[in-house]
Amino acid sequence: MRPRRRSKHRTLWIDLSLAFVALGALSLLTWLMVVYPWSHSPLRPPREVEIEIGPGDTIDTIAHRLAQEKVLVHPLAFCAYARLLGAHNHLKRGRIQLRSDMSARTLLARLSEGMGPSPIDITIPEGFDRFEIAKRLERWDVVSAEAFLRATEDPQLLKELASLDRALKDTFSPQHTPSRPTLPQIRSFGTLSILFVR
């Protein structure tokens, strides 16, 4: 009878061990897919980071570089997250602009194709003219500089912007009657942060 009792205890012990391992794996997977995507680098103040992704780069080499730049805190978790979503097979190539305050989910969307929209905050400093704004938007892969500059010369768009400008000024300052902006007047009159979703 003793051998049976031992085998029952051994079987129970093995079953409990496997249950704990499965529970640990499930907890880790839940953290990786639910909590981790929203984590970001604690680096303050946030800064812009540009990386170059070449044909031989893998998600591991990219994660290592991002960790060196203090954009990623957990590069191994980032690699596992990318692999679980299949993003490691769809990496973009070339120069990519990032910010140190982007979440892991946003970073992955910026680094790979087909991972959904990647919202980005782009700051347009006070005094930027349309050419400087065009360069900044092109650098962040929002729009080509040429397309942006064409849009700033579109009479219909300028007319719509002028009426929007009038409506805003009338709302906040009823006694002020704004004039229609001309091309040289289109400048940034203060730091402007724009949220683009791509």
C-alpha positions in Angstrom: 0.0 0.0 0.0 2.9 2.4 0.6 4.0 2.5 -3.0 0.5 3.6 -4.1 0.4 6.3 -1.5 3.8 7.6 -2.7 2.6 7.5 -6.3 -0.6 9.4 -5.3 1.5 12.1 -3.5 4.0 12.2 -6.3 1.2 12.6 -8.9 -0.5 15.3 -6.7 2.8 17.1 -6.3 3.5 17.0 -10.1 -0.1 18.2 -10.8 0.3 21.1 -8.4 3.7 22.1 -9.8 2.3 22.0 -13.4 -0.7 24.2 -12.3 1.7 26.7 -10.7 3.9 26.8 -13.8 0.8 27.2 -16.0 -0.6 30.0 -13.8 2.8 31.8 -13.8 3.0 31.5 -17.6 -0.6 32.8 -18.0 0.2 35.7 -15.6 3.3 36.6 -17.6 1.5 36.4 -20.9 -1.3 38.6 -19.5 1.2 41.2 -18.2 3.0 41.1 -21.6 -0.2 41.6 -23.7 -2.2 43.9 -21.4 0.0 45.9 -19.1 3.4 46.1 -20.9 2.1 47.7 -24.1 1.2 50.9 -22.2 4.5 51.2 -20.3 7.0 53.8 -21.3 10.5 55.0 -20.4 10.6 57.1 -17.2 13.2 59.4 -18.9 12.2 63.0 -18.3 12.0 65.4 -20.0 11.0 63.4 -23.1 13.4 63.8 -26.0 13.4 62.9 -29.7 15.4 59.9 -30.9 16.1 59.0 -34.4 17.2 55.4 -35.3 18.2 53.9 -38.6 16.9 50.4 -39.4 18.9 48.6 -42.0 18.2 45.4 -43.9 20.2 43.2 -41.4 18.6 44.6 -38.3 16.3 42.4 -36.2 13.9 43.3 -33.4 16.6 42.3 -31.0 19.2 44.7 -32.3 16.6 47.5 -32.5 15.4 46.8 -28.9 19.1 46.9 -27.7 19.7 50.3 -29.4 16.5 51.7 -27.9 17.5 50.5 -24.5 20.9 52.2 -24.9 19.0 55.4 -25.9 16.9 55.0 -22.7 13.7 54.7 -24.8 13.0 51.1 -23.6 13.3 49.9 -20.1 12.6 46.2 -20.8 14.1 45.3 -24.2 13.5 41.5 -23.7 9.8 42.1 -23.0 9.7 44.4 -26.0 11.1 41.6 -28.2 8.7 39.0 -26.8 5.8 41.4 -27.3 6.8 42.1 -30.9 7.2 38.4 -31.6 3.8 37.5 -30.1 2.2 40.0 -32.4 4.3 39.0 -35.5 5.7 42.5 -35.8 9.3 41.2 -35.9 8.6 40.1 -39.5 7.3 43.5 -40.7 10.0 46.0 -39.6 10.2 49.3 -41.5 13.5 50.2 -43.0 15.2 53.6 -43.0 15.2 56.5 -40.5 12.5 56.5 -38.0 11.7 59.3 -35.5 10.7 58.3 -32.0 10.2 60.0 -28.7 11.4 58.7 -25.3 7.9 59.0 -23.8 6.2 56.7 -26.3 4.6 53.6 -25.0 5.8 50.2 -26.1 2.7 49.8 -28.2 3.3 53.1 -30.0 7.0 52.3 -30.5 6.1 49.0 -32.1 3.5 50.7 -34.4 6.2 53.2 -35.4 8.8 50.5 -36.1 6.7 48.0 -38.0 4.1 47.9 -40.8 0.5 46.9 -40.1 0.6 47.3 -36.3 -2.1 50.0 -36.3 -2.0 53.8 -35.8 0.9 55.4 -34.0 -0.2 58.7 -32.4 2.7 61.1 -32.1 3.0 64.5 -30.5 4.9 67.0 -32.7 5.9 70.3 -31.3 6.1 73.3 -33.6 8.2 75.9 -31.9 7.3 79.5 -31.8 8.5 81.4 -34.9 8.6 78.4 -37.3 7.7 79.4 -40.8 5.9 77.1 -43.2 9.2 75.7 -44.6 10.4 74.7 -41.2 7.1 73.2 -40.3 7.1 71.2 -43.6 10.6 69.8 -42.7 9.5 68.8 -39.2 6.3 67.1 -40.5 8.2 65.3 -43.2 10.9 64.2 -40.7 8.1 62.6 -38.5 6.6 60.9 -41.6 3.3 62.8 -41.4 3.3 64.3 -44.8 6.0 65.1 -47.4 7.3 68.6 -47.2 6.3 69.2 -50.8 2.7 68.2 -50.2 2.5 70.4 -47.1 4.0 73.4 -48.9 1.5 72.9 -51.8 -1.3 72.9 -49.3 -0.1 76.1 -47.8 -0.4 77.7 -51.2 -3.9 76.4 -51.9 -6.3 79.4 -52.1 -9.3 77.4 -51.0 -7.5 76.0 -48.0 -6.2 79.5 -47.0 -9.8 80.8 -47.3 -11.1 78.0 -45.0 -8.3 78.7 -42.5 -9.0 82.4 -42.6 -12.7 81.8 -41.8 -11.7 79.4 -39.0 -9.3 82.0 -37.7 -12.0 84.6 -37.7 -14.4 82.2 -35.9 -11.9 81.4 -33.2 -11.0 85.1 -32.7 -14.6 86.1 -32.6 -15.3 83.4 -30.0 -12.4 84.5 -27.7 -12.3 88.2 -28.6 -15.6 89.5 -30.0 -14.4 93.1 -30.5 -11.4 92.0 -32.6 -11.9 91.8 -36.4 -9.1 89.7 -37.9 -7.7 90.3 -41.3 -7.2 87.4 -43.8 -3.7 85.9 -43.3 -1.3 86.2 -46.3 1.3 83.7 -47.0 4.2 85.5 -45.2 2.0 85.7 -42.1 1.6 81.9 -41.8 4.0 81.3 -39.0 3.8 79.6 -35.7 2.9 82.1 -33.0 3.7 80.0 -30.0 4.7 76.5 -29.2 2.1 74.2 -30.8 1.7 70.5 -30.1 -0.2 68.6 -32.7 -1.3 65.0 -32.2 -1.1 63.0 -35.5 -2.4 59.5 -35.8 -0.8 57.4 -38.5 
